[in-house]
Amino acid sequence: MNVLKIVLGITAGGAAGYLWHRIVGCASGMCPLVRNPYLSVIWGALLGFIFAVNR
């Protein structure tokens, strides 16, 4: 159960990071975290992992 929770947290966080990139994005190109979709997914997955581990 614990591994499933972590995998779901990483997946949901990565999806949220990608959606943040697509919906909010960065109009000026000066935003280091959301100007690249790969970085947005990585940061989202990392936050999802942290959230899943601490719950």
N, C-alpha and C positions, 0 to 999 in steps of 0.2 A: 504494500500500500504506500509506503514512504517513497519508493522509487517512482511509482506512478504519479504521485503528487509532485515530485520534482520535475519529471518529464513534462507534465501538463503545465506547470509553472513556466518552464523554459519556453515551451511552444506558445503559450498564450502571451508571454512577454515579447517574444520575437514577432508575433503577429501584430501586437499593439505597437511595437517600434516601427514596423513597416507601415502600418496605417497612419501613425503620426507623421512619418516622412511624406506619405502621399497626400494627406489631408492638410496638415499644417505647413510642413516643408520649411523652406528658407528662401525668401524672395531675393535677398541680397547676395546670397552665396557665401556669406561670412560666418555662417553658423557651423562650427566644426562637427557637431554631433548629428545634425539632420540634413546636411547637404549631400551626404553619401548614403544611399539606402542600406548598404552593408553595415555601416557603422550604426545606423538606427536599429537594425535588427539585432546586432550584437549587444548594444546597450539595453535594448528592451528585454532580450533573453537573460542578460545578467540581472536585471532588476526582477524579472520573473523568478529566477532561481533564488535570489535573496528573499523574496516574498514567500516562496514556497517552503524554504528551509526554516524560516522564522515563524511559520504558522503551525 
